[in-house]
């Protein structure tokens, strides 16, 4: 029934053309063929045009007895601001396994926000001869999942403000009459969306008319404290003027103005939920548990209290299905969910990984930022929620980043690189190696074998590459360390890496979490700070202390921790490179994503809404009416 | 090659179940079969799951020599606030033509906003046994066109605010250096997005370095007057707290705060453009011509001046393709574009109608509100832009609405109807007939034959129905007037209507516009006010006078007029029923949608952002996990 996999031959050129030229020049399989090669049944697929499809979660029932494939997480050393090619490596490794070594492979990566596409050039679909295509679809709209999140997030926001307004203008009895109106026969009933609030309040009566005056008030008056509201609105646009706004300045809302703001959609808790949910029913529960603020008496108010969680689930019912695309060499890719990598956990979805592990022998996924950030969250948050057990970590390193950690000059996006980075400099490199060694050891603390992928540039020398390999294996204890050239060569440039991953995947699984959930909030934070960041300890602001007390009282203290830290240093200070020592982590504040299921301590100011430069990337983007193609993207 | 059309048999019940029960109980054709029956080629279709597809505009090239089908617009008399069943009639008539009379038919209707779905119960997909299905898809997301509009609209908004900020912080030379940066070789170039501004400024130089100091300033400093900005942000959510907002209150934007607001997405000018555009190149031009405000010296600033129109086109490139769905009886439907029916023209898209007219012998479309509103705009704005010639107008009337016009008690949504409406009352009915007669005569002024569809309710009596038919034909000059029961019976209930439409469609075409574009703004407004509304004249506020002078100076006075008037009266006053006389129309203000291509005089306060009630419809909406179905919608 399954069609045999046939790779798409690359049409390689030298010098390597721009990403969009390569992508648009490539042959594409119909997505129906990609699905067929994976062994998906026609009923399990929903097409979105000829090159994208959604895969239904039903496939998990059919394949539930099939053993999972080898589960590989691609992470990186502490990166320069330019990034070290993690997505490119993820795609290149997949192309090597699938198109060159005959393995059944799936790649699972995040969907990027559409906002930055129009801000600063640079796609998120990999690069060179290791890309996910078509890149226009990958970077724009895709199948509408992020738009669904925008709609759901903003329906909740509208529900909060309008509820406060209506409560302020009505007596308890009026509220009861409006929320539980009598039908034509004079009979009142509870709405479906009221059931979870009734349960929470311990009200078991089924006839609204039997409620006491006090119960009517408790049911109908949420009494939200406007100052407590943490739920913000979202758009998938880089719009810095929405970072801070005052709503309700219209004539009919005057007197109810409130200061709030918009985040970019991928920072919505609903995106984190999409990434962490395991099925539709679980998503319904998580959406209901989203805490948006507290009542004036300090009770947590969630989406179920607002009666809106069912509607949010309906808005998200298609978004939960992973999106199938392909690499330049025709191997299958799931693109699904893209939560922020600082205030959220920065990993693609659990449902995509689950399905992929049933369909393929090797599943290559990527976690956000460096190993101290995305990988730690992949293990302690994502794998805890999914129950899936990782087999191998691929740690991407570059000579450039290692030299920076060794004390090289500052690396700035858009500025030419200092010769220290392009000429051989073994001393600088050697001084930077401890950063890589630290990350290898962190992964090994979780019991997962590490393969280092040295993503090599044309200027790297053999002596430099050899030095990195030696340190990775001998000092870090990596299983192997392999030089890769997938950017220039596609899968062929990552064959050695693929072979090393196959070997490492044969080791018995020995995975464990860094901390048990039962520990206190502070104990969990301190474990991460000491074991992963190398800090001497943690200091809490008075606000953070207050939040910890409040979350503990509300019962949210058994959630895992999602540290909101800079990715540019192992510490909280982006200027500290290499392996900083003798520092303490300051926790400025702590927030709760109760629906997604984690607490996120803020170690600094985290921007949740990017801006546009004076000359945004959109200046070059257009349609070429001769060819009908998109031009100027990337 | 074309498969013969096979209707889906209705599973009718009595009493008629709820809309969602009927819709979910119905059998669906795979959308591939609907496409095949229409004679579409596989390459011309893009599937969006199993029951929705987009049709590519290429089909117009293939069929360009095929004659157009009969083009029918369904409109209504002045409605009650409950609506008189125009969409239901549009669908029922189509089902009669296609499933019962063997005609090749297509239905072209608007996509509704998602916002109201969660506010007050009531879908937009028709009702009873005359519906477009699946209604969940119809009312939620569809294929993402409205989401694309949200993204495009808000990218422009972000571009405006950030441009003003950057201009305020930079010298002319800094702006020039940022907007025309030198590349690695030291060479500057103009971005693709600058070409139209260069043309507008009359700058023909191709090397930025050759620009004079003055030219650099003119190119780079838009000098937008913040007070002049008419471009607002949009969300497809009923969020009244966004009607008025202050943006830029964040720490990094302080000092640049601005009062503005959000509209619901369907009120975006980009939605009006989607509805009025004829192809991708035309859409690119219209998007570029959107005027967002003026410079401090009074020059109109448009999207091309901001360099963002190419990116807007790229965001909208898939939205331009009409969406194929089906009726309960399996006839094909295009659902495409849904501009507001007051501040915009309230008609579905030109591209859908064009394709439909090539694929089918009868194309049934609908225009918003009553004949004085949507139909007039259908003729003077939409048909003018498309060049398509309408054959027949179907005017929907109900005994209920006619009695209201005759002086019956107030009709209020959610309240029981007065017995005057449910008992026979020939006097009241007779007194209301002039409203219908007026609308028939209006349609005939455009040279289009009229068929009246009396959408009958169970309480209507034979004597009442006969009275309406007689007046329509004898007093109004309608070709025919037919009693319909498609809500209860599906297409079978509209067979007589379909036969009357077929007859009327045989008359030679004699269509003409109400006014030529060359007339002045005031002459055009007065023509509509006198000829369509029956007003004695028009009064202009000082603001309106100022705008007329300004638009005339800017050259926007040759655009057609889109009156923003209440739909609940022929006059500007919603309480005046029947055929009001002795009134003058007050023009409070005038706005320009230059990209869409019309001016819209405001005759009253038009809400462009609905709110949510205390108990929004979302309280009942959820997934039933036993069946996997959406429950509680409608």
Contacts between the chains, C-beta under 8 A, distances in Angstrom:
chain1	res1	chain2	res2	distance
A	46	B	47	8.0
A	46	B	48	7.8
A	46	B	49	4.1
A	46	B	50	6.5
A	47	B	46	7.9
A	47	B	47	4.1
A	47	B	48	7.3
A	47	B	49	7.1
A	48	B	46	7.8
A	48	B	47	7.3
A	48	B	48	5.5
A	48	B	49	7.4
A	49	B	46	4.1
A	49	B	47	7.1
A	49	B	48	7.4
A	49	B	54	7.4
A	49	B	318	7.8
A	50	B	46	6.5
A	54	B	49	7.4
A	114	B	151	6.4
A	118	B	155	5.9
A	118	B	311	5.5
A	136	B	314	7.6
A	140	B	314	7.0
A	140	B	315	6.7
A	141	B	144	5.9
A	141	B	147	7.3
A	141	B	148	6.5
A	141	B	151	7.7
A	141	B	315	7.8
A	141	B	318	7.1
A	143	B	144	7.9
A	144	B	141	5.9
A	144	B	143	7.9
A	144	B	144	4.3
A	144	B	147	6.0
A	147	B	141	7.3
A	147	B	144	6.0
A	147	B	147	3.6
A	147	B	150	7.5
A	147	B	151	7.6
A	148	B	141	6.5
A	150	B	147	7.5
A	150	B	150	7.4
A	150	B	235	7.8
A	151	B	114	6.4
A	151	B	141	7.7
A	151	B	147	7.6
A	151	B	236	6.4
A	151	B	237	6.7
A	154	B	235	5.4
A	154	B	237	4.5
A	154	B	239	6.5
A	155	B	118	5.9
A	155	B	237	5.5
A	155	B	618	7.0
A	157	B	237	7.9
A	157	B	239	6.8
A	158	B	237	5.2
A	158	B	238	6.1
A	158	B	239	3.7
A	158	B	240	7.6
A	158	B	241	7.1
A	158	B	242	8.0
A	158	B	612	6.0
A	159	B	612	6.8
A	159	B	616	6.9
A	159	B	618	7.2
A	161	B	239	7.4
A	161	B	240	7.8
A	161	B	241	4.1
A	162	B	239	7.9
A	162	B	240	6.4
A	162	B	241	7.1
A	162	B	611	6.3
A	162	B	612	4.6
A	162	B	616	7.9
A	163	B	614	7.8
A	165	B	241	7.8
A	166	B	613	8.0
A	166	B	614	4.3
A	170	B	614	7.1
A	175	B	614	6.9
A	178	B	613	7.6
A	178	B	614	4.1
A	178	B	615	5.3
A	179	B	614	6.6
A	179	B	615	5.1
A	179	B	619	7.8
A	181	B	615	7.0
A	191	B	615	7.3
A	191	B	619	3.8
A	191	B	620	5.3
A	192	B	619	7.1
A	192	B	620	5.4
A	192	B	621	7.8
A	192	B	622	5.2
A	192	B	631	7.2
A	192	B	632	5.9
A	193	B	618	6.7
A	193	B	619	4.2
A	193	B	620	6.6
A	193	B	621	7.5
A	193	B	622	6.9
A	194	B	619	6.9
A	233	B	235	7.7
A	233	B	239	7.9
A	233	B	242	7.9
A	235	B	150	7.8
A	235	B	154	5.4
A	235	B	233	7.7
A	235	B	235	7.8
A	236	B	151	6.4
A	237	B	151	6.7
A	237	B	154	4.5
A	237	B	155	5.5
A	237	B	157	7.9
A	237	B	158	5.3
A	238	B	158	6.1
A	239	B	154	6.5
A	239	B	157	6.8
A	239	B	158	3.7
A	239	B	161	7.4
A	239	B	162	7.9
A	239	B	233	7.9
A	240	B	158	7.6
A	240	B	161	7.8
A	240	B	162	6.4
A	240	B	250	7.1
A	240	B	252	6.9
A	240	B	253	6.3
A	241	B	158	7.1
A	241	B	161	4.1
A	241	B	162	7.1
A	241	B	165	7.8
A	241	B	247	4.3
A	241	B	248	4.6
A	241	B	250	7.8
A	241	B	253	5.7
A	241	B	256	7.5
A	241	B	258	7.5
A	242	B	158	8.0
A	242	B	233	7.9
A	242	B	247	6.1
A	243	B	250	3.6
A	243	B	252	7.1
A	243	B	253	6.8
A	244	B	248	7.1
A	244	B	249	3.9
A	244	B	250	3.1
A	244	B	251	7.2
A	244	B	253	6.9
A	245	B	245	5.1
A	245	B	246	6.2
A	245	B	247	5.2
A	245	B	248	7.7
A	245	B	249	5.9
A	246	B	245	6.2
A	246	B	246	4.2
A	246	B	249	5.8
A	247	B	241	4.3
A	247	B	242	6.1
A	247	B	245	5.2
A	248	B	241	4.6
A	248	B	244	7.1
A	248	B	245	7.7
A	249	B	244	3.9
A	249	B	245	5.9
A	249	B	246	5.8
A	249	B	259	6.5
A	249	B	261	7.9
A	250	B	240	7.1
A	250	B	241	7.8
A	250	B	243	3.6
A	250	B	244	3.2
A	250	B	261	6.7
A	251	B	244	7.2
A	252	B	240	7.0
A	252	B	243	7.2
A	253	B	240	6.3
A	253	B	241	5.7
A	253	B	243	6.8
A	253	B	244	6.9
A	256	B	241	7.5
A	258	B	241	7.5
A	259	B	249	6.5
A	261	B	249	8.0
A	261	B	250	6.7
A	280	B	623	6.5
A	280	B	625	7.2
A	280	B	628	7.9
A	281	B	625	5.4
A	284	B	622	7.6
A	284	B	623	6.5
A	284	B	625	7.7
A	307	B	616	7.9
A	307	B	618	6.7
A	307	B	619	4.5
A	308	B	616	7.9
A	308	B	618	5.1
A	308	B	619	7.9
A	309	B	622	8.0
A	310	B	618	7.2
A	310	B	620	7.8
A	310	B	621	5.2
A	310	B	622	2.9
A	310	B	623	6.9
A	310	B	632	7.2
A	311	B	118	5.5
A	311	B	618	3.6
A	311	B	621	4.4
A	311	B	622	7.5
A	313	B	622	6.6
A	313	B	623	5.5
A	314	B	136	7.6
A	314	B	140	7.0
A	314	B	621	5.5
A	314	B	622	6.9
A	314	B	623	6.3
A	314	B	630	5.3
A	314	B	633	7.5
A	315	B	140	6.7
A	315	B	141	7.8
A	317	B	623	6.5
A	317	B	630	7.5
A	318	B	49	7.8
A	318	B	141	7.1
A	611	B	162	6.3
A	612	B	158	6.0
A	612	B	159	6.8
A	612	B	162	4.7
A	613	B	178	7.6
A	614	B	163	7.8
A	614	B	166	4.3
A	614	B	170	7.1
A	614	B	175	6.9
A	614	B	178	4.1
A	614	B	179	6.6
A	615	B	178	5.3
A	615	B	179	5.0
A	615	B	181	7.0
A	615	B	191	7.3
A	616	B	159	7.0
A	616	B	162	7.9
A	616	B	307	8.0
A	616	B	308	7.9
A	618	B	155	7.0
A	618	B	159	7.2
A	618	B	193	6.7
A	618	B	307	6.7
A	618	B	308	5.1
A	618	B	310	7.2
A	618	B	311	3.6
A	619	B	179	7.7
A	619	B	191	3.8
A	619	B	192	7.1
A	619	B	193	4.2
A	619	B	194	6.9
A	619	B	307	4.4
A	619	B	308	7.9
A	620	B	191	5.3
A	620	B	192	5.4
A	620	B	193	6.6
A	620	B	310	7.8
A	621	B	192	7.8
A	621	B	193	7.5
A	621	B	310	5.2
A	621	B	311	4.4
A	621	B	314	5.5
A	622	B	192	5.2
A	622	B	193	6.9
A	622	B	284	7.6
A	622	B	310	2.9
A	622	B	311	7.4
A	622	B	313	6.6
A	622	B	314	6.9
A	623	B	280	6.5
A	623	B	284	6.4
A	623	B	310	6.9
A	623	B	313	5.4
A	623	B	314	6.3
A	623	B	317	6.4
A	625	B	280	7.2
A	625	B	281	5.4
A	625	B	284	7.7
A	628	B	280	7.9
A	630	B	314	5.3
A	630	B	317	7.5
A	631	B	192	7.2
A	632	B	192	6.0
A	632	B	310	7.2
A	633	B	314	7.6
